[in-house]
Amino acid sequence: DRIASGGEGTTARLWDVDTGECVHILQGHSGITWSVVYSPKGDQIASTSSDPTVRLWDVDTGECVHTLRGHSDCVNSVMYSPKGDQIASGSKDSTVRLWDVYTGECIHALQGHGSTVRSVVYSPKGDRIASGSEDSTVRLWDVDSGECVHILQGHSGTVWSVVYSPEGDRIASASDGKTVRLWDVDTGECVYTLEGHSYLVNSVLYSPKGDQIASGSYDST
């Protein structure tokens, strides 16, 4: 019944879906708010900024619960784990960081990408993370150890979006190279390269059943 939004200002906002009224203005960031996401239970919101922090907010009160500091440059993306006890964030500093939601402490700093991290996503089981970067790769990470399990290579430009299939056996990634690629999680091999867009592809999503994929591009389709 609520929507969260961020924009070029330093605030995030919560809106009532039924009335269209602004319920809370979440103030605290000192830079542009790049990304906002709800926790699985819907009781908390995470927001990222160019300041460069991640902030966790209580949905009912609008208060900031934790300010997660550790990145050295703009934080582009953030995602809750399926259980809601962890957060993954991707930054212009080329790292992915895992955070404890309850303490605000950094669990792992995942290093390996050669450029800005544009997208992060947890697997359905929460045991792996996929990250897409401007270095043209997707990396798969083990959540417990923080180790890189696979480096998925094949894209010719920035990987803007990564998503797991509902069953967690495949990953779809969208890139500057006008393509969407489907990857086998176990082997790290590219299964399909989906061509058709005439410009960069910046978003991709699996259907709930996992039998279809939708992609969005700068070619307006």
C-alpha positions in Angstrom: 0.0 0.0 0.0 3.1 2.3 -0.2 5.7 3.2 -2.7 9.2 4.5 -2.1 11.0 6.9 -4.5 14.3 8.6 -4.8 15.6 11.3 -7.1 18.1 14.0 -7.9 17.5 15.5 -4.5 19.0 14.2 -1.3 15.7 12.7 0.0 13.6 9.6 -0.5 9.9 9.7 -0.1 7.2 7.2 0.9 3.8 7.5 -0.8 0.3 6.1 0.0 -0.9 4.2 -3.0 -4.6 4.8 -2.3 -4.5 8.5 -1.6 -1.3 9.6 -3.5 -0.2 11.4 -0.4 3.4 11.7 0.7 3.6 9.8 4.1 7.3 10.4 4.9 10.2 12.4 3.6 13.3 10.5 4.4 16.1 13.0 5.1 19.7 12.3 5.9 21.6 11.8 2.7 23.9 14.6 1.5 24.0 13.5 -2.1 21.7 12.3 -4.9 19.5 9.3 -3.9 20.3 6.7 -6.5 18.3 3.6 -5.4 15.6 2.6 -2.9 14.3 -0.9 -2.1 11.9 -2.4 0.4 12.9 -5.2 2.8 11.1 -8.6 2.3 8.8 -7.9 5.2 8.1 -4.4 4.1 9.0 -2.8 7.4 12.2 -1.2 6.3 13.7 0.6 3.3 17.3 0.9 2.1 18.5 3.9 0.1 21.8 4.5 -1.6 23.5 7.8 -2.4 26.4 9.6 -3.9 27.4 10.7 -0.4 28.5 7.6 -0.4 26.4 5.7 2.1 23.5 3.3 2.4 20.8 4.3 4.9 18.2 2.0 6.4 14.8 3.5 7.3 11.9 2.5 9.5 8.8 2.6 7.3 6.3 3.4 10.1 8.3 6.3 11.6 10.4 7.5 8.7 13.4 7.4 11.0 16.9 6.4 9.9 17.8 3.1 11.7 21.4 2.7 10.4 23.8 4.6 8.2 26.1 2.1 6.5 29.6 3.6 5.8 32.4 1.9 4.1 32.2 2.6 0.3 34.5 5.3 -0.9 32.4 6.4 -3.9 28.8 6.7 -5.1 26.6 3.7 -4.2 24.6 2.7 -7.2 22.6 -0.3 -6.2 21.3 -2.1 -3.1 19.3 -5.3 -2.4 18.0 -7.2 0.6 18.7 -10.8 1.1 15.6 -13.1 0.9 15.5 -13.4 4.7 15.9 -9.6 5.1 18.9 -10.0 7.5 21.5 -8.8 5.1 22.0 -6.1 2.4 24.3 -6.1 -0.6 25.4 -2.8 -2.1 27.4 -2.1 -5.3 29.5 1.0 -5.7 31.5 3.2 -8.1 34.5 2.1 -5.9 34.4 -1.3 -7.8 33.3 -3.2 -4.7 30.3 -5.1 -3.4 29.7 -4.9 0.3 27.5 -7.2 2.5 26.0 -5.7 5.6 24.2 -6.9 8.7 20.8 -5.2 8.8 20.5 -5.4 12.6 24.0 -4.1 13.6 24.8 -2.0 10.5 28.2 -3.7 10.4 30.0 -4.7 7.1 30.3 -8.5 6.8 32.3 -8.7 3.6 33.9 -6.3 1.1 33.9 -8.2 -2.2 36.8 -7.1 -4.4 37.5 -8.2 -7.9 35.6 -6.0 -10.4 37.8 -3.6 -12.4 35.2 -0.8 -12.5 31.9 0.6 -11.2 29.4 -2.0 -9.9 26.0 -1.2 -11.4 23.8 -4.0 -10.2 23.6 -6.5 -7.3 21.1 -9.3 -6.6 20.8 -12.2 -4.2 19.9 -15.7 -5.3 16.5 -17.0 -4.2 18.2 -19.1 -1.5 20.3 -16.2 -0.4 23.5 -18.1 -0.5 25.0 -16.4 -3.6 25.2 -12.8 -5.0 25.5 -11.7 -8.6 27.0 -8.4 -9.5 27.2 -6.6 -12.8 29.9 -4.0 -13.6 31.2 -1.5 -16.1 34.1 -3.9 -16.5 31.8 -6.0 -18.8 31.6 -8.9 -16.4 29.1 -10.5 -14.0 30.6 -12.0 -10.9 29.0 -14.7 -8.7 29.9 -14.6 -5.0 29.5 -17.0 -2.1 27.7 -15.1 0.7 29.3 -17.0 3.6 32.9 -16.9 2.5 32.9 -13.7 0.3 34.8 -15.7 -2.4 34.2 -15.2 -6.1 32.7 -18.4 -7.5 32.4 -17.5 -11.2 33.4 -14.7 -13.5 30.8 -14.5 -16.4 32.5 -13.1 -19.4 31.0 -12.3 -22.8 29.4 -8.9 -22.7 31.0 -6.1 -24.7 30.1 -3.2 -22.4 28.7 -2.2 -19.0 26.4 -4.7 -17.4 23.6 -2.6 -16.2 21.2 -5.2 -14.7 21.5 -8.8 -13.4 18.7 -11.0 -12.1 18.3 -14.6 -10.9 15.7 -16.9 -12.3 13.0 -17.9 -9.7 14.6 -21.4 -9.3 18.0 -19.8 -9.0 19.6 -22.0 -11.7 20.2 -19.2 -14.2 21.1 -15.6 -14.4 20.1 -13.0 -16.9 22.2 -9.9 -17.5 21.7 -6.8 -19.7 24.5 -4.7 -21.2 25.8 -1.9 -23.4 26.3 -4.5 -26.1 22.6 -4.5 -27.0 22.2 -8.0 -25.7 20.7 -10.0 -22.8 22.7 -13.1 -21.8 21.5 -16.1 -19.9 24.0 -18.0 -17.8 24.2 -21.3 -16.1 24.8 -20.7 -12.4 26.7 -24.0 -11.8 29.1 -23.9 -14.7 29.3 -20.1 -15.4 28.7 -20.8 -19.1 26.6 -18.6 -21.3 23.5 -20.5 -22.4 21.9 -18.0 -24.7 22.6 -14.6 -26.1 19.4 -12.7 -26.8 19.7 -10.2 -29.7 17.2 -7.7 -31.1 17.7 -4.4 -29.3 19.4 -1.7 -31.3 20.9 0.2 -28.3 22.1 -0.6 -24.8 19.9 -2.8 -22.6 19.6 -1.4 -19.1 17.0 -3.6 -17.4 16.0 -7.3 -17.4 13.5 -9.3 -15.4 12.3 -12.9 -15.2 8.6 -13.8 -15.1 7.3 -15.4 -11.9 7.3 -18.8 -13.5 10.8 -18.3 -15.0 9.7 -19.2 -18.6 9.9 -15.6 -19.9 12.2 -12.6 -19.7 11.4 -9.0 -20.2 14.1 -6.5 -21.2 14.2 -2.7 -21.5 16.5 -0.7 -23.7 17.5 2.8 -24.7 16.1 2.0 -28.1 12.7 2.8 -26.5 11.5 -0.9 -26.6 
